[in-house]
């Protein structure tokens, strides 16, 4: 089955669908800091680099499915939360515009759980109605990627539509029996290297690609909560900002001082470092042969934090393939 990918990013969703047996024939990504990574890891896929608002549906191949996650910053609880009043939030309608014209058998759209916040209820209900009006039977749920072979607590809203001609409705697969933890995926990695001055990459000096971490202080917001998960727990959500990367599990959990204030355990400060780019990639279930290309280490964290976890995408894709 052939599919196209919108707002493709580094390609976590794409890789999960590839693992399930789908063939990605075309992708769109507007951010130039991502292009080299995507083209390196998906050399056979045609990458369209225009803003989606400038892409006519006629330029997109006819396929069986459309996948993609419109930018989530507008809906994030951690951001300003402007939702549909933000130009990025409005990109959902370009997704729907293309869907209406292409009429594939199915689509999948992914976004952050903040889109379900009461302040976005009217806008989100309108988006779901537009998907339905495009000709699709809609299924929508908030899921935790940790239930689907991802060693991370990561709540995401998934919208899947089957064309009404199919007379089918997508039923979300149930949670997997085993929930992976940090020890399952990053325990075997050797010592990570700190980034170079200005948080630039170590590049070819790294024995393990991308196994380097961001330097720099920790904000009062960061220090307001414990940021350490132990080896036998799933990771905190991997975010798109390197400064907010969780602390490596070799460190003890941060010490509570008072409301909104924690400190690193005295005498153990040397154990507190951010997870490396490769460790974050492993947590997001990218394989080690998936190489992230960047000069600024922040771009590595951004690509991984914005991606759909590969194993999570695979379980959804496998169910779609079985249905169709």
C-alpha positions as CSV (number, residue, x, y, z in Angstrom):
1,X,0.0,0.0,0.0
2,X,1.3,3.4,-1.0
3,X,1.1,6.4,1.4
4,X,2.2,10.0,1.6
5,X,3.4,11.8,4.7
6,X,2.6,15.4,5.6
7,X,4.5,17.4,8.2
8,X,6.9,14.5,8.1
9,X,9.6,15.8,10.4
10,X,12.5,13.3,10.8
11,X,10.1,10.5,9.9
12,X,9.2,8.5,13.1
13,X,5.6,8.0,11.8
14,X,6.9,7.1,8.4
15,X,9.4,4.5,9.8
16,X,6.7,2.9,11.8
17,X,4.5,2.6,8.7
18,X,7.4,1.2,6.7
19,X,8.0,-1.5,9.3
20,X,4.3,-2.5,9.0
21,X,4.7,-2.9,5.2
22,X,3.6,0.4,3.8
23,X,5.4,2.2,0.9
24,X,6.1,5.9,1.4
25,X,6.2,7.5,-2.0
26,X,6.1,11.2,-1.2
27,X,6.7,13.4,1.9
28,X,6.5,17.1,2.8
29,X,8.6,19.0,5.3
30,X,9.1,22.8,5.4
31,X,11.9,23.0,8.1
32,X,15.3,23.1,6.4
33,X,17.1,21.8,9.6
34,X,15.4,18.5,9.1
35,X,15.9,17.9,5.3
36,X,19.3,16.3,5.5
37,X,18.2,13.8,8.2
38,X,15.1,12.8,6.3
39,X,16.9,12.4,2.9
40,X,19.7,10.4,4.5
41,X,17.4,7.9,6.2
42,X,14.7,7.8,3.4
43,X,16.8,8.1,0.2
44,X,14.1,6.7,-2.0
45,X,11.3,9.0,-0.9
46,X,10.6,12.2,-2.8
47,X,10.8,15.1,-0.3
48,X,8.7,18.2,-1.1
49,X,10.2,21.2,0.8
50,X,7.5,23.8,0.3
51,X,5.1,25.0,3.0
52,X,2.1,22.8,2.9
53,X,-0.1,25.9,2.2
54,X,1.7,26.3,-1.1
55,X,1.3,22.6,-2.2
56,X,-1.7,22.0,-4.5
57,X,-3.3,18.5,-4.1
58,X,-2.6,17.9,-7.8
59,X,1.2,17.8,-7.0
60,X,0.7,14.9,-4.5
61,X,0.6,11.3,-5.9
62,X,-2.6,9.3,-5.7
63,X,-2.2,6.8,-2.7
64,X,-4.0,4.5,-0.3
65,X,-3.4,6.6,2.7
66,X,-2.2,10.0,4.1
67,X,-0.4,10.2,7.4
68,X,1.1,13.1,9.4
69,X,1.0,15.3,12.5
70,X,0.3,19.0,12.0
71,X,2.5,21.2,14.2
72,X,1.6,20.7,17.8
73,X,3.0,23.8,19.5
74,X,-0.3,25.7,19.1
75,X,-2.1,23.0,21.2
76,X,0.6,22.2,23.7
77,X,-0.1,22.8,27.4
78,X,3.5,23.8,27.8
79,X,3.2,26.6,25.2
80,X,1.0,29.6,24.7
81,X,-1.9,27.3,23.7
82,X,-3.3,29.6,21.1
83,X,-4.7,26.6,19.2
84,X,-6.7,27.5,16.1
85,X,-5.8,31.2,16.5
86,X,-2.2,30.4,15.7
87,X,-1.2,29.9,12.0
88,X,0.4,26.6,12.9
89,X,-2.8,25.4,14.5
90,X,-4.7,26.3,11.3
91,X,-2.5,23.9,9.3
92,X,-5.0,21.1,10.2
93,X,-7.2,22.7,7.5
94,X,-4.5,22.2,4.9
95,X,-4.3,18.6,5.8
96,X,-8.1,18.4,5.4
97,X,-8.0,20.3,2.1
98,X,-5.6,17.7,0.7
99,X,-7.6,14.8,2.1
100,X,-10.8,16.1,0.5
101,X,-9.2,16.3,-2.9
102,X,-7.2,13.1,-2.8
103,X,-9.8,10.8,-1.1
104,X,-7.5,8.0,0.0
105,X,-8.8,4.9,1.7
106,X,-7.5,6.1,5.1
107,X,-5.7,8.9,7.0
108,X,-3.9,9.2,10.3
109,X,-3.3,12.5,12.1
110,X,-1.4,12.8,15.4
111,X,-1.2,15.7,18.0
112,X,-0.4,16.4,21.6
113,X,-2.9,15.7,24.4
114,X,-3.3,19.5,25.0
115,X,-5.6,19.6,22.0
116,X,-8.2,18.1,24.3
117,X,-8.0,21.0,26.7
118,X,-11.5,22.5,27.4
119,X,-10.3,25.9,25.8
120,X,-9.8,24.1,22.5
121,X,-13.0,22.0,22.6
122,X,-14.9,24.1,20.1
123,X,-12.0,24.2,17.6
124,X,-11.2,20.6,17.9
125,X,-14.8,19.5,17.5
126,X,-14.9,21.6,14.3
127,X,-11.7,19.8,13.0
128,X,-13.2,16.4,13.7
129,X,-16.4,17.5,11.9
130,X,-14.4,18.6,8.9
131,X,-12.6,15.3,8.7
132,X,-16.0,13.6,8.7
133,X,-17.3,15.9,6.0
134,X,-14.4,15.0,3.9
135,X,-15.9,11.6,3.6
136,X,-14.4,9.6,6.5
137,X,-15.6,7.5,9.5
138,X,-13.6,9.0,12.4
139,X,-12.0,7.3,15.4
140,X,-10.2,9.4,17.9
141,X,-8.5,8.5,21.2
142,X,-5.8,9.7,23.6
143,X,-3.2,7.0,24.0
144,X,0.0,6.6,26.0
145,X,2.9,5.3,23.8
146,X,4.2,3.3,26.8
147,X,1.3,0.9,26.2
148,X,2.7,0.2,22.7
149,X,6.3,-0.9,23.2
150,X,7.7,2.6,23.9
151,X,9.8,3.1,27.1
152,X,8.3,6.6,27.7
153,X,5.2,8.1,29.2
154,X,3.9,10.0,26.1
155,X,0.3,10.9,25.8
156,X,-0.8,11.7,22.2
157,X,-4.2,12.1,20.4
158,X,-4.6,9.9,17.4
159,X,-7.3,10.6,14.8
160,X,-7.8,7.8,12.2
161,X,-10.4,7.9,9.4
162,X,-11.5,5.2,7.0
163,X,-13.2,6.3,3.9
164,X,-17.0,5.8,4.2
165,X,-17.0,3.7,1.0
166,X,-15.1,1.0,3.0
167,X,-18.0,0.8,5.5
168,X,-15.4,0.2,8.3
169,X,-14.4,2.0,11.5
170,X,-10.9,1.8,13.0
171,X,-10.8,0.1,16.4
172,X,-7.7,1.1,18.4
173,X,-5.5,-1.9,19.4
174,X,-5.4,-2.6,23.2
175,X,-2.3,-2.0,25.3
176,X,0.6,-4.5,25.0
177,X,1.2,-6.8,28.0
178,X,4.7,-5.6,28.8
179,X,5.6,-1.9,29.2
180,X,9.3,-1.2,28.5
181,X,11.4,0.8,30.8
182,X,14.7,2.7,30.5
183,X,16.9,-0.2,31.4
184,X,15.5,-2.0,28.3
185,X,16.8,0.5,25.8
186,X,19.7,2.7,27.1
187,X,21.5,0.6,29.7
188,X,24.0,-0.8,27.2
189,X,25.1,2.6,25.8
190,X,28.6,3.6,26.8
191,X,29.5,7.0,28.2
192,X,28.1,9.9,26.3
193,X,30.2,13.0,25.3
194,X,29.2,16.5,26.2
195,X,28.5,18.8,23.2
196,X,31.2,21.1,22.0
197,X,31.4,24.8,22.9
198,X,28.1,26.6,22.0
199,X,26.4,23.2,22.1
200,X,27.7,22.2,18.6
201,X,28.0,18.6,17.6
202,X,31.1,16.4,18.0
203,X,30.3,15.0,14.6
204,X,32.5,12.2,13.4
205,X,34.4,12.1,16.7
206,X,31.5,10.1,18.2
207,X,31.9,6.3,18.3
208,X,28.1,6.0,18.6
209,X,26.4,8.4,16.3
210,X,24.5,11.2,18.1
211,X,25.5,10.0,21.6
212,X,26.2,13.5,22.9
213,X,24.3,15.7,25.3
214,X,23.5,19.4,25.7
215,X,25.6,21.5,28.2
216,X,24.3,24.5,30.2
217,X,22.4,25.4,33.3
218,X,19.0,24.3,34.4
219,X,16.1,26.8,34.7
220,X,14.1,27.4,37.8
221,X,11.1,25.9,35.9
222,X,13.2,22.8,35.2
223,X,14.3,22.6,38.9
224,X,10.7,22.9,40.1
225,X,10.1,19.2,39.4
226,X,11.9,15.9,39.7
227,X,13.4,15.2,36.3
228,X,14.9,11.8,37.0
229,X,13.2,8.5,36.3
230,X,15.0,5.3,37.5
231,X,16.1,2.4,35.4
232,X,13.0,0.4,36.1
233,X,10.6,3.2,35.0
234,X,9.6,4.6,31.6
235,X,11.2,7.9,30.6
236,X,9.4,11.2,31.1
237,X,8.1,12.5,27.7
238,X,11.0,13.4,25.4
239,X,10.4,17.0,24.4
240,X,11.6,19.0,21.4
241,X,13.9,21.2,23.5
242,X,17.2,19.9,24.6
243,X,17.3,22.1,27.7
244,X,14.2,20.2,28.9
245,X,15.6,16.7,28.2
246,X,15.2,14.3,31.2
247,X,18.2,13.5,33.4
248,X,20.0,10.2,32.9
249,X,18.8,7.5,35.3
250,X,22.2,6.9,36.9
251,X,21.5,10.0,39.0
252,X,19.3,9.8,42.2
253,X,15.9,11.5,42.1
254,X,16.1,15.2,42.8
255,X,15.6,16.3,46.4
256,X,12.5,18.2,47.4
257,X,13.1,21.5,49.2
258,X,9.7,23.2,49.0
259,X,6.8,23.8,46.7
260,X,8.2,24.3,43.1
261,X,11.8,23.9,44.2
262,X,14.1,20.8,44.0
263,X,17.9,20.4,44.0
264,X,20.3,17.8,42.8
265,X,21.4,15.5,45.7
266,X,24.4,17.2,47.4
267,X,27.7,15.4,46.6
268,X,26.2,13.6,43.6
269,X,26.0,16.7,41.3
270,X,28.4,15.1,38.8
271,X,25.8,12.4,38.0
272,X,23.2,14.8,36.7
273,X,23.4,15.2,33.0
274,X,20.8,15.4,30.3
275,X,20.0,12.3,28.2
276,X,22.0,12.3,25.0
277,X,20.5,12.7,21.6
278,X,21.0,9.0,20.9
279,X,19.5,8.0,24.2
280,X,16.4,10.1,23.4
281,X,16.3,8.5,20.0
282,X,16.4,5.0,21.6
283,X,13.6,6.0,24.0
284,X,11.6,7.2,20.9
285,X,12.4,3.7,19.5
286,X,14.5,4.9,16.5
287,X,17.0,2.2,15.5
288,X,20.7,3.0,15.9
289,X,21.2,3.0,12.1
290,X,18.8,6.0,11.9
291,X,21.3,8.9,11.9
292,X,20.3,12.4,12.9
293,X,22.2,15.1,10.9
294,X,22.7,18.5,12.6
295,X,25.4,21.1,13.5
296,X,23.6,22.5,16.5
297,X,22.8,19.8,19.0
298,X,19.4,21.5,19.7
299,X,18.2,20.5,16.3
300,X,18.9,16.8,17.1
301,X,16.7,17.0,20.2
302,X,14.0,19.0,18.3
303,X,13.7,16.3,15.6
304,X,13.4,13.5,18.0
305,X,11.1,15.3,20.5
306,X,8.7,16.3,17.6
307,X,8.6,12.8,16.2
308,X,6.0,10.1,16.6
309,X,7.6,7.2,18.5
310,X,8.4,4.5,15.9
311,X,7.0,1.5,17.7
312,X,3.8,3.4,18.6
313,X,3.3,4.2,14.9
314,X,4.1,0.6,14.0
315,X,1.3,-0.8,16.1
316,X,-1.3,1.6,14.7
317,X,-0.1,0.9,11.1
318,X,-0.1,-2.8,11.6
319,X,-3.8,-2.6,12.6
320,X,-4.7,-0.4,9.6
321,X,-2.9,-2.8,7.2
322,X,-4.8,-5.8,8.7
323,X,-8.1,-3.9,8.3
324,X,-7.6,-2.9,4.7
